[in-house]
C-alpha cells in the first residue's frame, strides 16, 4: 500500500486572473485516466460546490499524512467517496475509493472541464 497519492504535482494561480481559479498539474497516470494529453493542466474552480460525478481536487489525511488527490466525488448523506477515475478503456482502477465522513474531506475545487496544455 502506498503511503500517499503523489499524483498532484503543482497547484498554481490561473493566468485568467480570477482569484478562485487554479491550474493543477497532475502526473501521467491521472492524465491517462482522464484520457488527456500527458502534461495537461486541469482548470479548477474553487467556488463551485461538487456534485456527484464531478472530478475534484480533495485534501484528505491518509496514513497520518495530509495529501491532495484528484478523484471522482460522490456524496451520500454525510459520507464522501473519492473514487479513482476509470481507465480510458472503461476498466475500473485498481484502488477504487477513499471513503470518509464529509467533515474529514476538504474539497479544494472542482475540475471544470477546461484543459490547458502545458507550455513547453
N, CA, C and O atoms as a Tinker XYZ file with bonds, in Angstrom:
   480  protein
     1  N      0.843000   -1.180000    0.000000    73     2
     2  CA     0.000000    0.000000    0.000000    64     1     3
     3  C      0.889000    1.244000    0.000000    63     2     4     5
     4  O      1.851000    1.334000    0.764000    81     3
     5  N      0.558000    2.189000   -0.858000    73     3     6
     6  CA     1.327000    3.428000   -0.931000    64     5     7
     7  C      0.976000    4.330000    0.236000    63     6     8     9
     8  O     -0.163000    4.359000    0.701000    81     7
     9  N      1.985000    5.072000    0.703000    73     7    10
    10  CA     1.762000    5.954000    1.840000    64     9    11
    11  C      1.061000    7.244000    1.449000    63    10    12    13
    12  O      0.461000    7.895000    2.304000    81    11
    13  N      1.119000    7.623000    0.202000    73    11    14
    14  CA     0.476000    8.854000   -0.241000    64    13    15
    15  C      0.073000    8.705000   -1.697000    63    14    16    17
    16  O      0.354000    7.689000   -2.332000    81    15
    17  N     -0.589000    9.728000   -2.216000    73    15    18
    18  CA    -1.036000    9.730000   -3.598000    64    17    19
    19  C     -0.333000   10.883000   -4.301000    63    18    20    21
    20  O     -0.881000   11.983000   -4.368000    81    19
    21  N      0.869000   10.656000   -4.827000    73    19    22
    22  CA     1.657000   11.767000   -5.358000    64    21    23
    23  C      1.217000   12.231000   -6.743000    63    22    24    25
    24  O      2.035000   12.749000   -7.504000    81    23
    25  N     -0.071000   12.053000   -7.086000    73    23    26
    26  CA    -0.477000   12.434000   -8.433000    64    25    27
    27  C     -0.587000   13.939000   -8.639000    63    26    28    29
    28  O     -0.509000   14.397000   -9.779000    81    27
    29  N     -0.764000   14.725000   -7.579000    73    27    30
    30  CA    -0.852000   16.176000   -7.712000    64    29    31
    31  C      0.564000   16.738000   -7.612000    63    30    32    33
    32  O      1.204000   16.657000   -6.564000    81    31
    33  N      1.042000   17.310000   -8.722000    73    31    34
    34  CA     2.407000   17.813000   -8.756000    64    33    35
    35  C      2.483000   19.278000   -8.351000    63    34    36    37
    36  O      3.338000   19.662000   -7.553000    81    35
    37  N      1.585000   20.101000   -8.904000    73    35    38
    38  CA     1.611000   21.533000   -8.613000    64    37    39
    39  C      0.198000   22.100000   -8.688000    63    38    40    41
    40  O     -0.613000   21.671000   -9.509000    81    39
    41  N     -0.080000   23.063000   -7.828000    73    39    42
    42  CA    -1.299000   23.866000   -7.903000    64    41    43
    43  C     -0.820000   25.300000   -7.964000    63    42    44    45
    44  O     -0.063000   25.744000   -7.101000    81    43
    45  N     -1.260000   26.032000   -8.985000    73    43    46
    46  CA    -0.794000   27.412000   -9.134000    64    45    47
    47  C     -1.924000   28.304000   -9.622000    63    46    48    49
    48  O     -2.935000   27.807000  -10.119000    81    47
    49  N     -1.765000   29.620000   -9.486000    73    47    50
    50  CA    -2.809000   30.549000   -9.937000    64    49    51
    51  C     -3.054000   30.402000  -11.440000    63    50    52    53
    52  O     -2.155000   30.044000  -12.201000    81    51
    53  N     -4.282000   30.687000  -11.840000    73    51    54
    54  CA    -4.645000   30.628000  -13.255000    64    53    55
    55  C     -4.283000   31.948000  -13.923000    63    54    56    57
    56  O     -4.473000   33.011000  -13.333000    81    55
    57  N     -3.765000   31.894000  -15.144000    73    55    58
    58  CA    -3.410000   33.142000  -15.834000    64    57    59
    59  C     -4.613000   34.005000  -16.218000    63    58    60    61
    60  O     -4.430000   35.139000  -16.659000    81    59
    61  N     -5.854000   33.489000  -16.059000    73    59    62
    62  CA    -7.018000   34.322000  -16.363000    64    61    63
    63  C     -7.232000   35.402000  -15.300000    63    62    64    65
    64  O     -8.066000   36.289000  -15.478000    81    63
    65  N     -6.478000   35.329000  -14.191000    73    63    66
    66  CA    -6.541000   36.356000  -13.155000    64    65    67
    67  C     -7.687000   36.210000  -12.176000    63    66    68    69
    68  O     -7.768000   36.974000  -11.215000    81    67
    69  N     -8.575000   35.253000  -12.390000    73    67    70
    70  CA    -9.705000   35.065000  -11.482000    64    69    71
    71  C     -9.183000   34.480000  -10.173000    63    70    72    73
    72  O     -8.493000   33.461000  -10.196000    81    71
    73  N     -9.495000   35.098000   -9.028000    73    71    74
    74  CA    -8.925000   34.634000   -7.757000    64    73    75
    75  C     -9.373000   33.236000   -7.335000    63    74    76    77
    76  O     -8.701000   32.601000   -6.522000    81    75
    77  N    -10.485000   32.748000   -7.865000    73    75    78
    78  CA   -10.974000   31.432000   -7.474000    64    77    79
    79  C    -10.642000   30.344000   -8.487000    63    78    80    81
    80  O    -11.131000   29.221000   -8.363000    81    79
    81  N     -9.831000   30.650000   -9.476000    73    79    82
    82  CA    -9.404000   29.649000  -10.453000    64    81    83
    83  C     -7.968000   29.257000  -10.185000    63    82    84    85
    84  O     -7.148000   30.094000   -9.809000    81    83
    85  N     -7.662000   27.989000  -10.377000    73    83    86
    86  CA    -6.305000   27.467000  -10.229000    64    85    87
    87  C     -6.028000   26.510000  -11.379000    63    86    88    89
    88  O     -6.950000   25.990000  -12.007000    81    87
    89  N     -4.758000   26.288000  -11.642000    73    87    90
    90  CA    -4.324000   25.253000  -12.570000    64    89    91
    91  C     -3.660000   24.163000  -11.746000    63    90    92    93
    92  O     -2.868000   24.444000  -10.847000    81    91
    93  N     -3.990000   22.918000  -12.060000    73    91    94
    94  CA    -3.455000   21.783000  -11.333000    64    93    95
    95  C     -2.695000   20.912000  -12.318000    63    94    96    97
    96  O     -3.250000   20.460000  -13.320000    81    95
    97  N     -1.419000   20.678000  -12.026000    73    95    98
    98  CA    -0.631000   19.753000  -12.829000    64    97    99
    99  C     -0.618000   18.418000  -12.099000    63    98   100   101
   100  O     -0.271000   18.339000  -10.921000    81    99
   101  N     -1.003000   17.373000  -12.819000    73    99   102
   102  CA    -1.061000   16.032000  -12.243000    64   101   103
   103  C     -0.089000   15.126000  -12.991000    63   102   104   105
   104  O      0.404000   15.481000  -14.062000    81   103
   105  N      0.180000   13.969000  -12.427000    73   103   106
   106  CA     1.117000   13.054000  -13.070000    64   105   107
   107  C      0.480000   12.356000  -14.269000    63   106   108   109
   108  O     -0.718000   12.488000  -14.519000    81   107
   109  N      1.295000   11.619000  -14.996000    73   107   110
   110  CA     0.848000   10.960000  -16.222000    64   109   111
   111  C     -0.242000    9.929000  -16.013000    63   110   112   113
   112  O     -1.062000    9.717000  -16.906000    81   111
   113  N     -0.272000    9.274000  -14.842000    73   111   114
   114  CA    -1.312000    8.279000  -14.586000    64   113   115
   115  C     -2.688000    8.925000  -14.528000    63   114   116   117
   116  O     -3.657000    8.375000  -15.052000    81   115
   117  N     -2.779000   10.085000  -13.897000    73   115   118
   118  CA    -4.071000   10.772000  -13.806000    64   117   119
   119  C     -4.499000   11.290000  -15.172000    63   118   120   121
   120  O     -5.666000   11.153000  -15.540000    81   119
   121  N     -3.575000   11.887000  -15.937000    73   119   122
   122  CA    -3.963000   12.366000  -17.267000    64   121   123
   123  C     -4.395000   11.197000  -18.144000    63   122   124   125
   124  O     -5.310000   11.342000  -18.954000    81   123
   125  N     -3.752000   10.042000  -17.995000    73   123   126
   126  CA    -4.177000    8.863000  -18.765000    64   125   127
   127  C     -5.575000    8.417000  -18.340000    63   126   128   129
   128  O     -6.401000    8.072000  -19.185000    81   127
   129  N     -5.845000    8.423000  -17.012000    73   127   130
   130  CA    -7.165000    8.037000  -16.521000    64   129   131
   131  C     -8.254000    8.971000  -17.045000    63   130   132   133
   132  O     -9.386000    8.543000  -17.270000    81   131
   133  N     -7.912000   10.250000  -17.239000    73   131   134
   134  CA    -8.876000   11.223000  -17.743000    64   133   135
   135  C     -8.854000   11.316000  -19.270000    63   134   136   137
   136  O     -9.582000   12.120000  -19.852000    81   135
   137  N     -8.018000   10.494000  -19.921000    73   135   138
   138  CA    -7.867000   10.498000  -21.380000    64   137   139
   139  C     -7.443000   11.879000  -21.883000    63   138   140   141
   140  O     -7.982000   12.384000  -22.868000    81   139
   141  N     -6.466000   12.485000  -21.189000    73   139   142
   142  CA    -5.943000   13.799000  -21.557000    64   141   143
   143  C     -4.518000   13.662000  -22.053000    63   142   144   145
   144  O     -3.848000   12.675000  -21.751000    81   143
   145  N     -4.042000   14.647000  -22.817000    73   143   146
   146  CA    -2.638000   14.615000  -23.227000    64   145   147
   147  C     -1.721000   14.683000  -22.003000    63   146   148   149
   148  O     -2.001000   15.396000  -21.039000    81   147
   149  N     -0.639000   13.939000  -22.061000    73   147   150
   150  CA     0.335000   13.951000  -20.963000    64   149   151
   151  C      0.810000   15.388000  -20.725000    63   150   152   153
   152  O      1.148000   16.100000  -21.670000    81   151
   153  N      0.833000   15.802000  -19.469000    73   151   154
   154  CA     1.283000   17.137000  -19.129000    64   153   155
   155  C      0.196000   18.198000  -19.170000    63   154   156   157
   156  O      0.483000   19.378000  -18.967000    81   155
   157  N     -1.051000   17.802000  -19.430000    73   155   158
   158  CA    -2.140000   18.780000  -19.456000    64   157   159
   159  C     -2.354000   19.340000  -18.053000    63   158   160   161
   160  O     -2.151000   18.649000  -17.054000    81   159
   161  N     -2.763000   20.589000  -18.002000    73   159   162
   162  CA    -3.102000   21.227000  -16.733000    64   161   163
   163  C     -4.619000   21.236000  -16.589000    63   162   164   165
   164  O     -5.333000   21.568000  -17.536000    81   163
   165  N     -5.110000   20.875000  -15.418000    73   163   166
   166  CA    -6.542000   20.877000  -15.157000    64   165   167
   167  C     -6.940000   22.237000  -14.613000    63   166   168   169
   168  O     -6.254000   22.786000  -13.751000    81   167
   169  N     -8.031000   22.779000  -15.104000    73   167   170
   170  CA    -8.549000   24.070000  -14.649000    64   169   171
   171  C     -9.519000   23.804000  -13.510000    63   170   172   173
   172  O    -10.451000   23.012000  -13.652000    81   171
   173  N     -9.298000   24.466000  -12.376000    73   171   174
   174  CA   -10.038000   24.212000  -11.162000    64   173   175
   175  C    -10.813000   25.451000  -10.750000    63   174   176   177
   176  O    -10.281000   26.561000  -10.763000    81   175
   177  N    -12.079000   25.256000  -10.381000    73   175   178
   178  CA   -12.910000   26.341000   -9.859000    64   177   179
   179  C    -13.107000   26.089000   -8.372000    63   178   180   181
   180  O    -13.768000   25.128000   -7.978000    81   179
   181  N    -12.529000   26.958000   -7.551000    73   179   182
   182  CA   -12.590000   26.773000   -6.099000    64   181   183
   183  C    -13.938000   27.151000   -5.507000    63   182   184   185
   184  O    -14.253000   26.720000   -4.397000    81   183
   185  N    -14.744000   27.942000   -6.210000    73   183   186
   186  CA   -16.048000   28.366000   -5.668000    64   185   187
   187  C    -17.140000   27.342000   -5.928000    63   186   188   189
   188  O    -18.128000   27.299000   -5.194000    81   187
   189  N    -16.987000   26.540000   -6.929000    73   187   190
   190  CA   -18.054000   25.618000   -7.300000    64   189   191
   191  C    -18.168000   24.473000   -6.288000    63   190   192   193
   192  O    -17.168000   23.848000   -5.933000    81   191
   193  N    -19.369000   24.212000   -5.837000    73   191   194
   194  CA   -19.618000   23.087000   -4.932000    64   193   195
   195  C    -19.668000   21.802000   -5.755000    63   194   196   197
   196  O    -20.286000   21.777000   -6.819000    81   195
   197  N    -19.031000   20.741000   -5.282000    73   195   198
   198  CA   -19.025000   19.499000   -6.069000    64   197   199
   199  C    -20.381000   18.819000   -6.081000    63   198   200   201
   200  O    -21.129000   18.850000   -5.103000    81   199
   201  N    -20.674000   18.208000   -7.211000    73   199   202
   202  CA   -21.865000   17.374000   -7.363000    64   201   203
   203  C    -21.388000   15.949000   -7.625000    63   202   204   205
   204  O    -20.249000   15.732000   -8.039000    81   203
   205  N    -22.257000   14.992000   -7.384000    73   203   206
   206  CA   -21.901000   13.599000   -7.637000    64   205   207
   207  C    -21.423000   13.424000   -9.071000    63   206   208   209
   208  O    -22.078000   13.859000  -10.018000    81   207
   209  N    -20.270000   12.779000   -9.215000    73   207   210
   210  CA   -19.687000   12.526000  -10.525000    64   209   211
   211  C    -18.627000   13.535000  -10.938000    63   210   212   213
   212  O    -17.889000   13.291000  -11.893000    81   211
   213  N    -18.534000   14.669000  -10.238000    73   211   214
   214  CA   -17.513000   15.667000  -10.574000    64   213   215
   215  C    -16.121000   15.141000  -10.234000    63   214   216   217
   216  O    -15.950000   14.346000   -9.310000    81   215
   217  N    -15.132000   15.602000  -10.997000    73   215   218
   218  CA   -13.735000   15.362000  -10.667000    64   217   219
   219  C    -13.290000   16.534000   -9.799000    63   218   220   221
   220  O    -13.452000   17.694000  -10.179000    81   219
   221  N    -12.726000   16.224000   -8.627000    73   219   222
   222  CA   -12.364000   17.256000   -7.662000    64   221   223
   223  C    -10.902000   17.126000   -7.257000    63   222   224   225
   224  O    -10.283000   16.071000   -7.393000    81   223
   225  N    -10.381000   18.227000   -6.760000    73   223   226
   226  CA    -9.110000   18.209000   -6.044000    64   225   227
   227  C     -9.488000   18.192000   -4.576000    63   226   228   229
   228  O    -10.080000   19.144000   -4.066000    81   227
   229  N     -9.142000   17.099000   -3.895000    73   227   230
   230  CA    -9.523000   16.928000   -2.492000    64   229   231
   231  C     -8.276000   16.832000   -1.632000    63   230   232   233
   232  O     -7.207000   16.418000   -2.081000    81   231
   233  N     -8.449000   17.226000   -0.388000    73   231   234
   234  CA    -7.379000   17.085000    0.594000    64   233   235
   235  C     -7.886000   16.154000    1.682000    63   234   236   237
   236  O     -8.937000   16.390000    2.277000    81   235
   237  N     -7.128000   15.094000    1.936000    73   235   238
   238  CA    -7.505000   14.108000    2.946000    64   237   239
   239  C     -6.267000   13.700000    3.726000    63   238   240   241
   240  O     -5.136000   13.924000    3.294000    81   239
   241  N     -6.503000   13.101000    4.873000    73   239   242
   242  CA    -5.409000   12.531000    5.656000    64   241   243
   243  C     -5.410000   11.034000    5.401000    63   242   244   245
   244  O     -6.398000   10.344000    5.652000    81   243
   245  N     -4.271000   10.542000    4.892000    73   243   246
   246  CA    -4.096000    9.127000    4.613000    64   245   247
   247  C     -2.828000    8.691000    5.342000    63   246   248   249
   248  O     -1.752000    9.245000    5.115000    81   247
   249  N     -2.958000    7.707000    6.208000    73   247   250
   250  CA    -1.834000    7.200000    6.985000    64   249   251
   251  C     -1.074000    8.335000    7.677000    63   250   252   253
   252  O      0.152000    8.413000    7.602000    81   251
   253  N     -1.806000    9.194000    8.335000    73   251   254
   254  CA    -1.286000   10.314000    9.122000    64   253   255
   255  C     -0.553000   11.365000    8.287000    63   254   256   257
   256  O      0.249000   12.128000    8.825000    81   255
   257  N     -0.817000   11.413000    6.990000    73   255   258
   258  CA    -0.229000   12.435000    6.132000    64   257   259
   259  C     -1.340000   13.137000    5.374000    63   258   260   261
   260  O     -2.219000   12.496000    4.798000    81   259
   261  N     -1.291000   14.455000    5.383000    73   259   262
   262  CA    -2.252000   15.232000    4.607000    64   261   263
   263  C     -1.787000   15.209000    3.154000    63   262   264   265
   264  O     -0.627000   15.493000    2.855000    81   263
   265  N     -2.707000   14.868000    2.262000    73   263   266
   266  CA    -2.345000   14.749000    0.862000    64   265   267
   267  C     -3.455000   15.306000   -0.022000    63   266   268   269
   268  O     -4.623000   15.343000    0.365000    81   267
   269  N     -3.067000   15.732000   -1.206000    73   267   270
   270  CA    -4.034000   16.200000   -2.199000    64   269   271
   271  C     -4.157000   15.134000   -3.270000    63   270   272   273
   272  O     -3.170000   14.519000   -3.676000    81   271
   273  N     -5.379000   14.926000   -3.719000    73   271   274
   274  CA    -5.639000   13.893000   -4.706000    64   273   275
   275  C     -6.726000   14.347000   -5.666000    63   274   276   277
   276  O     -7.622000   15.101000   -5.287000    81   275
   277  N     -6.649000   13.894000   -6.896000    73   275   278
   278  CA    -7.679000   14.176000   -7.891000    64   277   279
   279  C     -8.519000   12.907000   -8.016000    63   278   280   281
   280  O     -8.027000   11.851000   -8.413000    81   279
   281  N     -9.782000   13.036000   -7.672000    73   279   282
   282  CA   -10.676000   11.877000   -7.646000    64   281   283
   283  C    -12.077000   12.269000   -8.096000    63   282   284   285
   284  O    -12.423000   13.449000   -8.162000    81   283
   285  N    -12.879000   11.240000   -8.407000    73   283   286
   286  CA   -14.288000   11.456000   -8.727000    64   285   287
   287  C    -15.079000   11.467000   -7.424000    63   286   288   289
   288  O    -14.969000   10.547000   -6.614000    81   287
   289  N    -15.881000   12.517000   -7.229000    73   287   290
   290  CA   -16.591000   12.796000   -5.983000    64   289   291
   291  C    -17.996000   12.203000   -6.009000    63   290   292   293
   292  O    -18.721000   12.332000   -6.996000    81   291
   293  N    -18.367000   11.552000   -4.912000    73   291   294
   294  CA   -19.748000   11.122000   -4.678000    64   293   295
   295  C    -20.039000   11.312000   -3.195000    63   294   296   297
   296  O    -19.225000   10.958000   -2.342000    81   295
   297  N    -21.204000   11.871000   -2.898000    73   295   298
   298  CA   -21.594000   12.052000   -1.503000    64   297   299
   299  C    -22.980000   11.470000   -1.293000    63   298   300   301
   300  O    -23.903000   11.733000   -2.064000    81   299
   301  N    -23.114000   10.676000   -0.241000    73   299   302
   302  CA   -24.406000   10.146000    0.174000    64   301   303
   303  C    -24.532000   10.431000    1.657000    63   302   304   305
   304  O    -23.725000    9.965000    2.462000    81   303
   305  N    -25.545000   11.197000    2.012000    73   303   306
   306  CA   -25.736000   11.665000    3.373000    64   305   307
   307  C    -24.478000   12.406000    3.810000    63   306   308   309
   308  O    -24.130000   13.410000    3.189000    81   307
   309  N    -23.793000   11.961000    4.833000    73   307   310
   310  CA   -22.592000   12.667000    5.297000    64   309   311
   311  C    -21.319000   11.879000    5.036000    63   310   312   313
   312  O    -20.323000   12.065000    5.736000    81   311
   313  N    -21.336000   11.001000    4.039000    73   311   314
   314  CA   -20.174000   10.191000    3.691000    64   313   315
   315  C    -19.765000   10.510000    2.261000    63   314   316   317
   316  O    -20.600000   10.581000    1.360000    81   315
   317  N    -18.459000   10.702000    2.071000    73   315   318
   318  CA   -17.911000   11.029000    0.757000    64   317   319
   319  C    -17.093000    9.858000    0.249000    63   318   320   321
   320  O    -16.306000    9.267000    0.988000    81   319
   321  N    -17.285000    9.528000   -1.013000    73   319   322
   322  CA   -16.447000    8.553000   -1.697000    64   321   323
   323  C    -15.620000    9.311000   -2.724000    63   322   324   325
   324  O    -16.162000   10.049000   -3.546000    81   323
   325  N    -14.313000    9.127000   -2.674000    73   323   326
   326  CA   -13.403000    9.712000   -3.653000    64   325   327
   327  C    -12.836000    8.553000   -4.454000    63   326   328   329
   328  O    -11.914000    7.865000   -4.015000    81   327
   329  N    -13.397000    8.351000   -5.629000    73   327   330
   330  CA   -13.054000    7.185000   -6.438000    64   329   331
   331  C    -11.942000    7.509000   -7.419000    63   330   332   333
   332  O    -11.876000    8.606000   -7.972000    81   331
   333  N    -11.083000    6.543000   -7.620000    73   331   334
   334  CA   -10.122000    6.653000   -8.703000    64   333   335
   335  C    -10.921000    6.747000   -9.989000    63   334   336   337
   336  O    -11.993000    6.154000  -10.111000    81   335
   337  N    -10.410000    7.471000  -10.916000    73   335   338
   338  CA   -11.095000    7.650000  -12.182000    64   337   339
   339  C    -10.835000    6.415000  -13.030000    63   338   340   341
   340  O     -9.702000    5.937000  -13.088000    81   339
   341  N    -11.856000    5.895000  -13.685000    73   339   342
   342  CA   -11.691000    4.693000  -14.500000    64   341   343
   343  C    -10.697000    4.941000  -15.619000    63   342   344   345
   344  O    -10.525000    6.072000  -16.073000    81   343
   345  N    -10.051000    3.884000  -16.056000    73   343   346
   346  CA    -9.102000    3.996000  -17.155000    64   345   347
   347  C     -9.854000    4.335000  -18.446000    63   346   348   349
   348  O    -11.063000    4.115000  -18.528000    81   347
   349  N     -9.154000    4.870000  -19.457000    73   347   350
   350  CA    -9.834000    5.276000  -20.688000    64   349   351
   351  C    -10.622000    4.154000  -21.368000    63   350   352   353
   352  O    -11.593000    4.426000  -22.074000    81   351
   353  N    -10.215000    2.895000  -21.163000    73   351   354
   354  CA   -10.950000    1.788000  -21.786000    64   353   355
   355  C    -12.121000    1.321000  -20.933000    63   354   356   357
   356  O    -12.763000    0.317000  -21.244000    81   355
   357  N    -12.401000    2.059000  -19.844000    73   355   358
   358  CA   -13.579000    1.761000  -19.041000    64   357   359
   359  C    -13.349000    0.815000  -17.883000    63   358   360   361
   360  O    -14.250000    0.623000  -17.066000    81   359
   361  N    -12.168000    0.214000  -17.784000    73   359   362
   362  CA   -11.888000   -0.681000  -16.666000    64   361   363
   363  C    -11.742000    0.131000  -15.387000    63   362   364   365
   364  O    -11.159000    1.215000  -15.416000    81   363
   365  N    -12.254000   -0.363000  -14.272000    73   363   366
   366  CA   -12.080000    0.371000  -13.021000    64   365   367
   367  C    -10.612000    0.360000  -12.601000    63   366   368   369
   368  O     -9.870000   -0.567000  -12.927000    81   367
   369  N    -10.211000    1.381000  -11.887000    73   367   370
   370  CA    -8.846000    1.456000  -11.391000    64   369   371
   371  C     -8.650000    0.440000  -10.267000    63   370   372   373
   372  O     -9.615000    0.021000   -9.628000    81   371
   373  N     -7.406000    0.050000  -10.031000    73   371   374
   374  CA    -7.111000   -0.972000   -9.021000    64   373   375
   375  C     -7.537000   -0.529000   -7.623000    63   374   376   377
   376  O     -8.171000   -1.300000   -6.902000    81   375
   377  N     -7.204000    0.684000   -7.234000    73   375   378
   378  CA    -7.609000    1.220000   -5.938000    64   377   379
   379  C     -8.805000    2.110000   -6.194000    63   378   380   381
   380  O     -8.658000    3.213000   -6.720000    81   379
   381  N     -9.982000    1.649000   -5.831000    73   379   382
   382  CA   -11.166000    2.335000   -6.296000    64   381   383
   383  C    -11.571000    3.566000   -5.504000    63   382   384   385
   384  O    -11.872000    4.596000   -6.106000    81   383
   385  N    -11.591000    3.504000   -4.196000    73   383   386
   386  CA   -12.154000    4.640000   -3.468000    64   385   387
   387  C    -11.503000    4.868000   -2.115000    63   386   388   389
   388  O    -10.998000    3.949000   -1.470000    81   387
   389  N    -11.536000    6.129000   -1.714000    73   387   390
   390  CA   -11.307000    6.520000   -0.323000    64   389   391
   391  C    -12.676000    6.918000    0.191000    63   390   392   393
   392  O    -13.354000    7.735000   -0.432000    81   391
   393  N    -13.089000    6.364000    1.298000    73   391   394
   394  CA   -14.401000    6.687000    1.856000    64   393   395
   395  C    -14.183000    7.306000    3.225000    63   394   396   397
   396  O    -13.546000    6.717000    4.099000    81   395
   397  N    -14.728000    8.514000    3.394000    73   395   398
   398  CA   -14.508000    9.269000    4.626000    64   397   399
   399  C    -15.790000   10.013000    5.000000    63   398   400   401
   400  O    -16.616000   10.310000    4.136000    81   399
   401  N    -15.953000   10.313000    6.293000    73   399   402
   402  CA   -17.030000   11.230000    6.667000    64   401   403
   403  C    -16.786000   12.577000    5.985000    63   402   404   405
   404  O    -15.636000   12.963000    5.776000    81   403
   405  N    -17.842000   13.287000    5.642000    73   403   406
   406  CA   -17.717000   14.543000    4.905000    64   405   407
   407  C    -16.808000   15.540000    5.617000    63   406   408   409
   408  O    -16.052000   16.256000    4.962000    81   407
   409  N    -16.867000   15.598000    6.937000    73   407   410
   410  CA   -16.064000   16.572000    7.665000    64   409   411
   411  C    -14.564000   16.283000    7.591000    63   410   412   413
   412  O    -13.764000   17.153000    7.936000    81   411
   413  N    -14.157000   15.080000    7.148000    73   411   414
   414  CA   -12.736000   14.746000    7.023000    64   413   415
   415  C    -12.171000   15.032000    5.632000    63   414   416   417
   416  O    -10.975000   14.849000    5.402000    81   415
   417  N    -13.011000   15.474000    4.714000    73   415   418
   418  CA   -12.581000   15.697000    3.331000    64   417   419
   419  C    -12.669000   17.177000    3.008000    63   418   420   421
   420  O    -13.735000   17.783000    3.114000    81   419
   421  N    -11.554000   17.748000    2.617000    73   419   422
   422  CA   -11.553000   19.129000    2.154000    64   421   423
   423  C    -11.586000   19.158000    0.639000    63   422   424   425
   424  O    -10.676000   18.644000   -0.010000    81   423
   425  N    -12.608000   19.745000    0.074000    73   423   426
   426  CA   -12.690000   19.889000   -1.376000    64   425   427
   427  C    -12.074000   21.235000   -1.723000    63   426   428   429
   428  O    -12.607000   22.284000   -1.362000    81   427
   429  N    -10.951000   21.197000   -2.422000    73   427   430
   430  CA   -10.224000   22.417000   -2.766000    64   429   431
   431  C    -10.738000   23.043000   -4.049000    63   430   432   433
   432  O    -10.454000   24.207000   -4.329000    81   431
   433  N    -11.494000   22.280000   -4.833000    73   431   434
   434  CA   -12.072000   22.815000   -6.053000    64   433   435
   435  C    -12.564000   21.707000   -6.962000    63   434   436   437
   436  O    -12.272000   20.529000   -6.760000    81   435
   437  N    -13.317000   22.119000   -7.967000    73   435   438
   438  CA   -13.891000   21.199000   -8.938000    64   437   439
   439  C    -13.227000   21.442000  -10.286000    63   438   440   441
   440  O    -13.120000   22.582000  -10.738000    81   439
   441  N    -12.783000   20.370000  -10.923000    73   439   442
   442  CA   -12.235000   20.482000  -12.273000    64   441   443
   443  C    -13.401000   20.801000  -13.189000    63   442   444   445
   444  O    -14.372000   20.047000  -13.258000    81   443
   445  N    -13.300000   21.931000  -13.900000    73   443   446
   446  CA   -14.460000   22.401000  -14.667000    64   445   447
   447  C    -14.458000   21.982000  -16.133000    63   446   448   449
   448  O    -15.288000   22.452000  -16.910000    81   447
   449  N    -13.543000   21.111000  -16.517000    73   447   450
   450  CA   -13.563000   20.606000  -17.887000    64   449   451
   451  C    -12.693000   21.390000  -18.842000    63   450   452   453
   452  O    -12.441000   20.938000  -19.959000    81   451
   453  N    -12.229000   22.555000  -18.428000    73   451   454
   454  CA   -11.344000   23.352000  -19.278000    64   453   455
   455  C     -9.925000   22.818000  -19.089000    63   454   456   457
   456  O     -9.396000   22.840000  -17.978000    81   455
   457  N     -9.318000   22.345000  -20.154000    73   455   458
   458  CA    -7.988000   21.750000  -20.079000    64   457   459
   459  C     -6.983000   22.693000  -20.735000    63   458   460   461
   460  O     -7.219000   23.196000  -21.834000    81   459
   461  N     -5.891000   22.923000  -20.072000    73   459   462
   462  CA    -4.871000   23.854000  -20.552000    64   461   463
   463  C     -3.618000   23.070000  -20.893000    63   462   464   465
   464  O     -3.084000   22.375000  -20.028000    81   463
   465  N     -3.119000   23.157000  -22.144000    73   463   466
   466  CA    -1.877000   22.435000  -22.456000    64   465   467
   467  C     -0.708000   23.018000  -21.693000    63   466   468   469
   468  O     -0.624000   24.228000  -21.483000    81   467
   469  N      0.192000   22.143000  -21.279000    73   467   470
   470  CA     1.379000   22.584000  -20.561000    64   469   471
   471  C      2.334000   23.269000  -21.533000    63   470   472   473
   472  O      2.687000   22.709000  -22.571000    81   471
   473  N      2.745000   24.478000  -21.188000    73   471   474
   474  CA     3.700000   25.203000  -22.047000    64   473   475
   475  C      5.022000   24.458000  -22.038000    63   474   476   477
   476  O      5.526000   24.074000  -20.983000    81   475
   477  N      5.564000   24.264000  -23.193000    73   475   478
   478  CA     6.852000   23.571000  -23.314000    64   477   479
   479  C      7.988000   24.546000  -23.297000    63   478   480
   480  O      9.148000   24.145000  -23.389000    81   479
